[in-house]
Amino acid sequence: MINPDKVIKLLLCAALFFILALIVLPFILMLVNPMRRPEAMAKNYVLRLTPLGMDMDEVITIVENHRNWNIEQISYEWGFPHPRPHTLTPIPEEWPYVVGDMSIRVHIGRFWPTNVPIVGFLMETIVTIFWGFDADGVLTDVYVWSSSR
């Protein structure tokens, strides 16, 4: 015969384990995927892969060979508009502030804190990376834009 006290203890342990897993899992996923980290940490990761001063063709090759990175736009005619004017000090007189003479934009994707979107829909994050190059095609700036919903 099954002891009801043992069943209740087993169910409580299972429920506690499930709740702890939901709390800890987002942090584990953040450690595994650098693009789930805060913008500054993600930018440092991107700069380690594509340091300032790198040639535009080299950056394109690295991006094309990186798993899950897809180039959304390559522009040889203009830089990228900096998406957050409040982060620049002082704000340029002419807005939007354009970084570089050429640019690359890569949409990294949408991330949830778990693999089950229903659980993490409130914490969905969309990540886009911008690379800005001077007229000679030398990397001058990188911006990682992270938008949490």
C-alpha positions in Angstrom: 0.0 0.0 0.0 1.2 3.5 -0.9 1.9 5.8 2.0 0.0 9.1 1.4 2.7 11.1 3.4 5.4 9.9 1.1 3.4 10.8 -2.0 2.8 14.3 -0.7 6.5 14.7 0.2 7.4 13.5 -3.3 5.0 15.9 -5.0 6.3 18.8 -2.9 9.9 18.0 -3.8 9.0 17.8 -7.5 7.2 21.1 -7.3 10.1 22.7 -5.5 12.6 21.3 -8.1 10.4 22.7 -11.0 10.2 26.1 -9.4 13.9 26.3 -8.8 14.6 25.1 -12.3 12.5 28.0 -13.7 14.4 30.4 -11.6 17.9 29.1 -12.3 17.5 28.2 -16.0 17.6 31.8 -17.3 20.9 32.4 -15.6 22.4 29.2 -17.1 21.2 30.1 -20.5 22.7 33.6 -20.1 26.1 32.1 -19.3 25.9 29.8 -22.3 24.9 32.4 -24.9 26.7 35.7 -24.7 24.0 37.5 -26.7 21.6 36.9 -23.8 23.9 39.0 -21.5 23.5 42.7 -20.9 24.4 45.0 -23.8 27.9 46.0 -22.4 28.9 42.3 -21.9 27.6 41.3 -25.3 29.5 44.2 -26.9 32.7 43.0 -25.2 32.1 39.5 -26.7 31.6 41.0 -30.2 34.7 43.2 -29.8 36.8 40.1 -28.9 35.6 38.5 -32.2 35.9 41.7 -34.3 38.3 44.1 -32.7 38.3 47.8 -33.7 40.7 48.4 -36.6 39.6 45.2 -38.4 38.9 45.3 -42.1 35.3 45.2 -43.2 35.8 42.1 -45.4 37.3 40.3 -42.4 34.3 41.2 -40.2 31.9 40.0 -43.0 33.8 36.6 -43.1 33.6 36.2 -39.3 29.9 37.0 -39.2 29.2 34.7 -42.1 31.0 31.9 -40.4 29.5 32.5 -37.0 26.7 30.1 -36.0 23.3 31.7 -36.0 24.4 35.1 -37.2 22.8 36.3 -40.4 23.8 39.5 -42.1 20.7 41.6 -42.5 22.3 44.6 -44.3 25.7 45.6 -45.7 26.1 49.2 -46.7 29.1 50.6 -48.5 27.4 54.0 -48.8 26.4 54.9 -45.2 27.1 54.1 -41.6 24.4 53.1 -39.1 22.2 55.6 -37.2 23.0 55.3 -33.5 19.6 54.1 -32.1 19.9 55.7 -28.6 20.6 59.4 -28.6 20.5 59.5 -24.8 23.6 57.4 -24.5 25.8 60.0 -26.3 27.3 62.9 -24.5 27.0 65.5 -25.8 24.3 64.8 -28.4 25.4 65.9 -31.8 23.6 68.9 -33.2 22.6 67.0 -36.3 20.4 64.0 -35.5 20.3 61.1 -36.2 23.9 60.5 -35.2 25.5 58.3 -37.9 28.4 56.1 -37.0 30.9 55.5 -39.8 30.8 55.8 -43.6 29.9 52.1 -44.1 28.1 49.6 -41.9 26.9 46.0 -41.3 23.7 45.1 -39.5 23.2 41.6 -38.1 19.9 40.5 -36.5 21.0 37.9 -34.0 17.5 36.8 -33.1 14.9 36.5 -30.4 15.7 34.9 -27.1 13.6 33.7 -24.3 15.0 32.7 -20.9 13.8 29.2 -21.5 13.1 27.0 -24.5 9.4 27.3 -23.7 8.2 30.7 -25.0 5.1 30.5 -22.8 7.2 30.5 -19.7 9.5 33.4 -20.8 7.3 35.5 -23.0 7.6 38.5 -20.6 11.4 38.4 -20.9 11.8 38.0 -24.7 14.9 39.8 -25.9 15.7 40.8 -29.5 19.3 41.4 -30.3 20.9 43.3 -33.3 24.5 44.1 -33.8 25.8 47.2 -35.8 29.3 47.6 -37.0 30.5 51.0 -38.3 33.4 51.5 -40.6 35.3 54.5 -41.9 35.7 55.4 -45.6 38.7 53.0 -45.9 36.6 50.1 -44.5 38.3 50.0 -41.1 36.1 49.1 -38.1 35.6 52.1 -35.9 32.6 51.2 -33.7 30.4 48.4 -32.6 26.9 48.7 -31.1 24.9 45.9 -29.6 21.2 46.8 -29.4 19.1 44.6 -27.0 15.4 45.2 -26.8 13.5 43.3 -24.0 9.8 43.0 -24.2 
